[in-house]
Amino acid sequence: MARWTRRRVAWIAANLVAAVTMPLVIALWSTYLVSGDESSLPEGFSASTFVVAFTGAWLVFLALLNVTGLLFVWLSRRGE
């Protein structure tokens, strides 16, 4: 059975937080896209640009988080 180290628990918690917040962020920016209210966005940016940018940023964040976690697992097993 796997040992529940602080690092592993933190990794799982970070993945859960990211998995829950990503749809919320996309929904928030999609609201601007659907409602057409882009007055609060910086000049030259559209809501669709922000939706794509945030979706991409979250996917990159999740990928890096998982690669880092897998690296920690690999290094911990290598030291055994």
N, C-alpha and C positions, 0 to 999 in steps of 0.2 A: 504494500500500500504506500502511496506517495506521502511524503512528509509535507505538511502544510507550513511552509516557511513564510516569513513576512513578505519576501519578494514575490512569491507565487500568489499569495492572497492579494497583494497590491496590484499585480498584473491582471488578475481576474477582475478585481474591482474596477480598474481603469477601463478594461474592455467593456464591462457592463455599463459604466457611465457613458462611454463613447457610443455604445450601441443604442442607448436610450436617448441621448441628446442629439444625435445626428438627425433622426427624423423630425425632431422638434425644430432644429435650425432650418432644415429644408422647408418645413411647413411655414415657418415664420417668413422666410423670404419668398416663398411661393404665394403667400397672402398679398404681398406687394405686387407680384406679377399678375394675379387674378384681379385684384381691385383696381389696378392701374394707378395707385397712389405711390408715385416715385418721387414725391417732393422732398422726402427726407434723405434720399440718396445723394451722394456727391454728383456734381455736374459731370456729364459725360458717361455715367454708368446707368445701365438699365437693370431692372430687377432680375431678368433672366441671366445677366452676367454674374450677379451676386449668387444666384442659386447654383449655377455651374461652378463658380469659384469655391463656395463653401462646401458643396458636395465633394469636389475634388480634394479640397484641403482635409476634410474629415476622412476620406478614403486613404489618403497618404498617411495621415496620423495613425489610423488603425493598422495600416501595413507596417509602419515603423514600430509601433507598439508590439505587434505580434512578432516581428523579426527580432526585436530586442528580447522579448520573452523566450523565444526559441533559442537565442544565443545563450541566455542565462541557463536554460535547461541543459544545453549541450555542454557548456563549460562546467556545470555542476556534476554532470555525469562523467565527464572526462577526468575530473579530479578524484573520483571514487576508486 
